[in-house]
Amino acid sequence: MQVVPRQVGQVAAGGAAEQVTEVWLANRRLSEHTRAAYRRDVNGWLAWCAQRGADPLRASFLDVNAYARGLEAQQLAPATVARKLSGLSSWYDFLVKLRAVEANPVSGADRPYVSRDHSATLGLTPQEVDALLAAARDAGVRHHAVITLLADLGLRVGELVSLDLADLGWERGHRTVRFVGKGGKARRRALTPDAAAALDTYLQTRGEQPGPLFVTSSGSRLDRHAIFRLIRRLAGVAGIAEAERLSPHSLRHAFATAARAEGVPLEDVQDAMGHADPRTTRRYDRDRHNLDRDPAYTIAAARARRAGG
């Protein structure tokens, strides 16, 4: 059955909630990675309701609270639970607009507190990033290109695996890469000399045929799960502590922290990472509480220069 927007209310009332989900996703500007995550979040809720014989269109905030406590009992991080509830809330907002439900039950639910000043992602020091890059270089040209792009550009893993060969280019003397970022926004980034060199070496073996930039030995697109496994394996080879807890996001955090430590303005790091809110960028900066960066020292040094002048 194909569902069109004017039929959504009728379909939802009939219980075909999965079809409603597809219409909801089709009406939002989302990357394919985000779309898949939202689909998983809603399907998880629908499965929970089905197990209990509950109608998701008659759910209350008490049901959502019970669902959230169940997720927390699985030892999921508060940020993960909050993200799942956020996606579910957006789904219900869509149903409210279509008058399929009277109110959004997630609105009154007890969501876990997530501090904007903390991230559960395990970060990496600059020296650990160097060691990971060295291990990737020894492991092969594709591995080296993947890790270099993550380290030098701070890309999200979904952005990396969605790249096609056609996304590489030149602009005003810069080697560039274009991609669709979070929220469906078209973005472009400059490639560092190391990233460009790693890609050129990889392309000598990949060839120039159109399609996904990073491919498996069978020619299919490399997926995010393969990147997770690659990083953890290479981290183990490099002797990095807690290698099994690392993720592609660890390199994204390392990128933000290193950029701020080298004096890159917050707004430039924010733009590079595609953050709508600078508070998100600050959360990625693991070194922001370093007392060496206290602006009091800068002010005192300026006063001393004035006095000496």
Secondary structure, DSSP 8 states (H G I E B T S, - for coil): ----GGGHHHHHHHT-HHHHHHHHHHTS---HHHHHHHHHHHHHHHHHHHHTT--GGG--HHHHHHHHHHHHHTT--HHHHHHHHHHHHHHHHHHHHTTSSSS-TTTTS------TT---S----HHHHHHHHHHHHHH-HHHHHHHHHHHHH---HHHHHT-BGGGEEEETTEEEEEEE-GGG-EEEEE--HHHHHHHHHHHHHH-S-SSBSSB-TTS-B--HHHHHHHHHHHHHHHT-TTGGG--HHHHHHHHHHHHHHTT--HHHHHHHHT-SSHHHHHHH-TTTT-GGG-HHHHHHHHHHHHHH-
